[in-house]
Amino acid sequence: MISYLEFEKPVSSLQDRIAELRGVDADHQVDVASEIERLEGKSAELLASTYASLTPWQKTQVARHPQRPHFRDYVKHAFTDFMPLGGDRCYGEDEAIMGGFAKLNGPDGVGRRVMLIGHEKGHDTHSRIKHNFGMGKPEGYRKAIRLMELAGRFGLPVVTLVDTSGAFPGIEAEERGQAEAIARSTEACLALPVPMVAVVVGEGGSGGAVALASAERVLMLEHSVYSVISPEGCASILWRTSEKASEAAQAMKITAQHLKRLNVIDRIVKEPIGGAHRDGQMMARNLANVLTEELDKLSEMDSETLKRMREERFLQLGG
């Protein structure tokens, strides 16, 4: 059962009507197939037109959709042989940032060994609390550093899936060196001797996202967002009220389409019509194909070229 967002209410109404007609057809053997077919066509057209003209704030809502695929979903449908590795060897385990060895499923059926790292938000109350809503703590970023160094040692490309509203802002995270851990993780990305591709699959929030996205190739899903602060946070600073979040989202240029034009990202990955949450398996297959294309190109480059690409890429931002 799809959970509909506020701006999807017209589509929701059509789907409710279709469900009613199916019930009539089942209960009374009345032939309403033609009307159901007509309404389904109208619903599909309305959904496509709605998602073709989303505002930045609406895209933010889609990026946060509770049924949107997260790290574990991509592991299940785009990778095989995932071997999770835990702990930062300094403090403990952080469930918000996961990672390990995996095999990327290419379109030709041949898998590619990679080091996979990403944020996991969870899907229900229990899992969201367990994964801290995808907000990484210092031990999570130090674990990411450890895994990136391991990838460099074994010559494995690194793939990161970014999906966080930001790093955890709690006092215990600050006590354990949150800012330093994020900076070190960013540094580890830039120093990698192997190819690295980062994908913003949902929210890319602040330094918590950059710490896993300082790659030579940064991709975004079609309806994901990437920004230095959330629209609500920006609105609270500028207008002293989060109710201006829609205006803030528009001004901040946080969508994949805006950021591609600004050369902040390199490529937009197409989502199924109606968003990734409507067909997570298709989204995972699309992403696996795109990642394979990107890594095929990067695998031909030596380590010095890759490092120089990252350095030049980030120095040119805002130029």
N, C-alpha and C positions, 0 to 999 in steps of 0.2 A: 504494500500500500504506500503510494507516494504521498509525502507530506507537502502540501501546496503552500507557497509563499503568498504574501498579501497581493502582489501584483499579478498573481496567477489565478485569481478568483474567477474570471470569466471562463478559463479552461476548466477549472474545478467544477463549475456549474454544468458545463457540457458533459463532463465525465459522470457526474451524478445522474443526469438525465439518461445517459447511455446505460448506466447500471439499472435504473428503473425499468427501462424498456426491455432489457435482458430478463429481468425478473418477470415481466408480463409475458414475454415469449415462453419462458420456462413453465410458468404456472398455468397459462391458458391456451397454449399452443396457437397463439395469434402470431401471424407472420408480420413481424416488424423489422425484418432483416434489412430492408431497403432504407428505412428511417435510421436504423443504427449505423449503417454504412455511411449515410449522408452526414450524420452527426460526428462520426469518427473522423471523416475527412475534414469537416469544419474545425474540429478540435485540433487536428494535426496542423492545419494551416494557421490557426490562431496561435498555437504554441510556437511555431516557427517564426511568425511575424513578431511575436512578443520578444523572443530571445534575440532577434536580429536588431532590436533597437533598445536594448537595456541601458539604463543610466548607470553611472559609476556606483551609485549607492545600491541599485538593484543587483549589480554584479557582486558587490560586497556581500549581500545577502545570499546569493547563490554560492559564493566561495565558502560561506559559513554553514551551508545547508547541513542539517544533522545526518542526512543519508549520503552525503558526498563521500566517495571512496577515500580512504586514508591509507597510511603506509601498509598495514597488514593486508588490505584488499589488493594493492598492487603486487605485494609479495606473492599472494595466492594466484593471481591471474596473469602476471607478466614475468614472473621469475620462477625458477625451480631450485631445488637443493639449497634452500636458504639455511645457513648455519648461524644463528644469532650468537653474538659475542657480547658479554656484559661486563660492567665494572670499569672504573677509570684507573684502578691500581693505586688510588690515592685516598679516596673516601668511601665510595660505594656505588651502587647502581642507580641509574636514572631511567625510569620507564618512559619518560616523555620523548627521549631520543633513542632510537633503536638502530641497530646495525649488525652487519656480519657478511660473511661470504655468501654469494648467490650466483646463479647462472641466469643470464638474461635470455629470454626466449625470442630469438630472431625470426623474421618472416620466412626464412629458408629452412626453419626447423633445427638449425644448428645453434646451440647455446654458447654464450660468451661468459667466461668467469669475470665477475666484478666484485668490488667492495660496495655494498649497498648501505647507505646511511639515511635516516630521515626522521621526521617528527611523526608521532602517533597521538591522535587526539582521543580516540575511543568513540564508541557508538551509543552506549547507554550510560546510565548514572554510575554504575559500578566501574566500568572500563574507563570512563572519563576521569574519575577520581584517581584510579590506578595510574593513568598516564598523565595526570596533572594537566588535562586539557591541552596537551601538546606544548606546554610551557617548560622549556628546558632549564635545568639547574646547572651549576658549575660542573658537577660530576658528569653530566650528560655531554657537555662540550669537551671535557677532557677525555671522555670515552671516544668521542668523534675524532679527536686528535690522535689517540692511540690507534684507532682503526685506519686512519689515513696514513700514518707512518707504516703500519703493517702492509697496507696496499702498495706503498712505494717500495718496500723491501721485497715483495713478491712480484712486482711488476704488473699489478692489476689495476685497471681503470676504476675510477671512483664515480659512482652515481649517487646523487643526493636528492631526496624528495622533501621539499620544504613546505611545511603547513603549520604555521604557528602564529598566534596573535602577538607573540613577543616572548622574550626570555622571562622566566619567573621573577617577579619583583619583590618577593618576600625577604624579610630581614635575614633569615638563615642563609639564603642564596648570596646576599651581600657579604655576610660574615665569611663565607667560604670562597669569596673572590670571583663573583659573577663577571664583572667587567674584564678582569684579567683573563678569565677562561674564554670569554667571547673573542677577545683580541687575539689570544693564542690560537684559537680555532681558525680565525680568519687568516692569520699568518701561515698556519699549516696548509690551508687551501692553496694559498699563493705559492708556497714552496714545493708543492707536489711534483715529483719527477715523472708522473704518469698522467694520462688524460683524465679530465674531470668534467662531467656534465651535471649541472644543477637544474632542477625543475621545480617551479613553484606550482604545486598541485591544488592549493587552496588559498590560504592566507600567507603572505610573506610579510611578517611584521618586524620592523626595526632591526637592531643588531642580532636578535635571536635568529633571524632569517639569514642575514648576511654572513654569519659565522659558518653556515653550511652552503652558501651560494656564491662564494668568491671563486668562481670557476672561469675557464676560458670560453665556455658556452653556457649561457643562462637561458633557459626556456620557461615559458609560462603556458598553462592551460588557458583556453580561450576565455573562460569566465572566472579566472583567478585574479587576485589583487596583490600588489606589492608596494609597500610604503614605509616611510620612516616612523609613522605613528598611525594609530587607528583613526578613522574619520571622527569617531566620538571623542577621542582624546584631543584631536586637533580643534574640534568645535568647542570643547571645554576650555581650551587655552585662549582661543581667539574671541569667542562670543560668550564665554562663561556659562554655556549650556550645551549639553549633548544633543539637544533637539535640532541643532543646525548641522548634524552629521551629513545630511544629504548634500548641503552646500559645500561642506568641507571636502567630501569625496570628489565632487566635481572640480574643485580648485586644485586638489593635490595631484591630479593626473595619475591615478593609481591602477588603472586597468591595463591589461596586456596590450591593447591596441594603442593607448597613449604611450606606454613605455617602449614599445617597438619603434614608434616614430621618433622618440627621444634617444634611441640607441642604448637604453638602459638594459634591454634584453635583446636576444639574438633571433628568437623564433617563437611563434605562437603555435601551440598544438591544438588542433581542432577537437572540440567536444561533440558528443552526440547531441542531436536537437533536443533542447530542453535541459541541457546540463549533464555533467558526468554522473550525477546521482540517478539519472533515469536508465543508464545502462553502464554499470561499472565494469563489466567484462569487456565490452567494446572499447571503453576508454582505456583500459589496461592494455589491450592489444594494440590500439593506436599508438600509445606511448612507447610500448616495447619496440615497435617498428621505427619510430622516430629516434629513439635512443640508439638503436642499431646503426642507423644512417650516420648519426653524429659520431659515434665511436669508431666507425669504419674510417671516416675522414681523419679523425684525430690520431688514430693508431699509426698513421704514416709519418707522424712528426716526432722528432727527438725531444728529450726532456728540456733542453735549453730553449727550444722554439716554443714549447708549451708554456714555460715560465714567462717568457717574454710576451707571449700573447696575453696572458693574464695581467701582467704589469701594465702593458700599454692600454688594455681594455679599460681598466679601472682608473688610470690616470687621465683618460680622455673623457670620462663621464662629466657632464656639466660644461664641457668646452664649447 
